[in-house]
Amino acid sequence: MVEMTGMSNDVVLAYDINNTGAFVGNTWATGHAFLHSDEGIININDFVDTSQFSSSVAWGINNHNEFVGGLYTSTSPSTAVPFVFENQSVSTIDVCSSEMTSGVALEINDNGSIVGFCISNNFQQDFTFVRYQGETRVLAFEGLNNVVGMDINDHDVMVGSYTTSDNEVHGFTFNLQNEEFKDLGAFGGYVMMDINNQGVVIITGEKDNSIYHPQSGLKKLEDIVDLSAWSSIQDINGLNEKGQIVGNGFTADGQKRGFILNPLKP
């Protein structure tokens, strides 16, 4: 257990962790993003104009202690601006156009590539953006709606979701290096995804919880792992380079518990 000096009177929410144990998130009461590492705590409020941005969340961190997230205004309704913390300073990511009301950055890899999304002014469309090789742009996928990039590995392969015309949510991978797009199939009304450097993807969907291996394709989690002790799996949230998976669900006797699954073979 880590004692977070200077934050002991606040509820701390952590959203991502790197290989050195540094992690990022935000505080519940004061509402500011932070980085916690062996070197101490970085409070993002020390780097931004708090009269302009009333709260913030850090969503993703890489192994260089660079992190990304969203800065939120105090206006009603609140809007968000994506940001990146690197070189010991905070920069906003000015990629969301005037037709888009908000945006957040969700992940940064060790190459400095960033993935996030913007939301249209009418809240009807999501648009994925990336920063890749120094260029930041909104990705256009012809015929796809509500494209949301969720994670990116160190080979610049991102995972995300899009919505079909009949409101079915699909998962996908997209390689920024060769622009190869791979549809992972339909997962119902929502999907959450994570990818590691081996290209293994974990998927929490409305229909199924699934694992995608580049070698063996898509499989249901229940077909790979003995889940007889669980009545339901709510979320599979994280995947590391060893293939271990963390998540939470309800046990057979109705208790909500977190879990860790050992490495899965293709």
N, C-alpha and C positions, 0 to 999 in steps of 0.2 A: 504494500500500500504506500502511495506517495503522499506525503504531507505537503500541500501547496501553500507555503508561507505567504502571508499577505492576502490570501483568498479564503481563509478558514471560516469566515462568516458569510460566505456566499455558496450557492449551489453551482458546481462546475460541471459543464457538459462537454465531454470529449468526443470528437468525431473522426479523428484519424491519427495514426501513429506511424513513425518511421522505424527503420532498422536499428537505430541507436536508442530507441525508447522515448524520443522527443514526441510530444503530441500537441494537438491543437483543438480548439473548440471555442466556447464562449461561456460567460458567467450568466446566471439566471437573473439575479436582481439588478446588477449594474449593466448587463447587456453588452459587454465588450469582448471582442475576439482576443485570444491570447495564444502564445507559444510557450510551452513548458519544456525545458531541456536541462541538461546538466549545468548549463551556464546560467540558469535562472529563468525568470518569467519575463516575457516580452508582452506588454500591454499595448494593444494597437492604438489605444486612445492617446498614447504618447507620440503618435506619428501622424494623426489626422486632425482635421478641424472638427471638434466635437459639436460646435454650433451648427455645422452643416449636416453631420451624420450623428444621429442620436444613439445608434446601436450598431453592432457588427457581429458577424459569425465567421469563423475560420473553418472551412470544410475539408481541406486537403493539404498534405505536407509531403515533401520529398526528403531524400536522405541528406540534402544540404541545408536542412532547416529553413528552406524557402516554403512559404505557404500561401494559400489563396482562399478567397471567400467572398462575402458580400458586405457592403456598407449600406446601412438603411437610414433614410431620412425620417424626420419627425412629422412630416406632412401626413394628411389624411386624404386618401389612403397612402400608406408609406410606399416609397419606391426604393429600389436597391441598385447599387452600382458594383460591378465586379472589381476586385482588387487583387494585387499580388504583393507579397512582402519578399523582397530580395535586395541584396546589397545593403542591408540594414536600413531600408526605407520602404515606404508604402507607395505604390503607384496604382491609380485607377486604370481600368482597362476600358478604354473608350471605343467599344465595338457595337453597342446596342444603339440603333438609329433612333430618330425622333418618333418613329412609329412604334417603338417598343418602350414599354413603361418601366421595365426593370430587368436586371440581369445579375447572375451570380457566377463565380468561378468555382468549380467543384473539385478539380484535381490538378496537380502539377507533377510531372515526372522528373527524373534525374537529369534529363536533357533540357529542362526548362519549358517543355511543351505543356500547354494548359488547355483544359477543356471546361466548358461551361455552357450556359444557355441564357437567352433573352426571351422576354415575354411581351407579346404585342399589347398595344394600348387597350384593346377590348378584352384582353385575357383569353382570347380564343385560339392563339397560336403560340407555340414555343419554337425557338430557333437555336440550334447549336452553334457555338462559336469555338474556334481553336486559335491558339497561338502556336505556330510551328515555324521553326527556323527564322525567328524574328518577325514574322508576319502574322498579324491578327486579322481574322476574317470570319464572317458567318458562312457556314457550309450550306450549300444549296443542293438538295437531293430531289431531283425531278419526280413529281408524283407522290412525295411523302409529306405527311402532315405531322405537326407537333413533334419535331425531332429534338430529342434531349440527349446530349452526351453526358455520361455519368462517371466514367473513369478512363484512364489512359495508362498503359504500361511503358516500360523504358525502351520498347521497340516501336513506340509511337503508334500502337494499335489501340484505338479507343472502342469502348462499348457504349451502347445507348439504346434508346427506344424510339419508335415512331407509331403513329396511329393511322389505321386505314380508314376509308370512307365509311365503313360500318362500325367504327369505334372499337376495333380490335387492336390491341397493343402488341407490337412485334418487337423483339430484341434484334440487335445487329452488332456487328463489328465493322470497323472501318480503319484500314491501314493508311496512315497519312503519307507514308513513304512511297507506296505504289498505287494509292487510291483504290485499293480493292475493297469492295463492299460485300459483306456476307450477311444474309438474312438468317436469323436463328429460329424463326418461327413465331407463332402467336401464343400469347400467354394470358389472354383474357383482358380485363379492364385496367391492369396496371402491371408494372414490372420494375424491379430494382436489380442492379447488376454490378459486378466487380470483376476485374481481370488481373491476372498475375503475369510475370514475364515469360512464362511458358505458353501463354495464350489460353490458359484454362479460365473459363468464365463461370461464375456462380450466378444463379438467377432465382429471385423470389418473384413469383407470378401469382396472379389471381387463381389460375387453374392448377399449376404445379410448381414445386421447387425443383430446379433442374441444375445439371452440371454439363457444360460443354467442354469437351476435349478436342483439340485440333486433330488428333489421331483417330478418335472413335466417334466423334460427333456428339449429339445431344442425348442425354439420358436423364430420366427422372431420378431424383435423389433417393426415393424409396426403393428403386430397383438396384441401387448400388450399396446402400447402407441399411443395416438392420435398425429400423425405427419402431420396433414393436413396443418399446417402453414409452413411446410418445403417442398421445392422442392426436396432436397436431403440431406442425412446425409453422411458427408465425413468420419468422424472418431468418434468412441466412445472410449475414451482414458483412463478413470479411473473409478474405482469402490471402494467405501468405505464399512466399516462394517455396515453402516446403509442401504446399498442398493442403495445409490445415485450414479448416473452416470453422468460424464461430457464428453463433446465432442464438435464437431463443424460441421457446415454444411451450406447450403444455404437456406435462407428463400424463401417463395413463390414469393417475389418481387426481388429475385436475390442477396440479401445481405448476405455476409458471416458472420456468427455469432457463438459464442460459446453458449452452453446450459448446463443446469443441469436438470436431470430428478429425480423426487422424488422416494422414495423407491418403488420397484416393488414387487408385491406379486407373489408367485409361480403359 
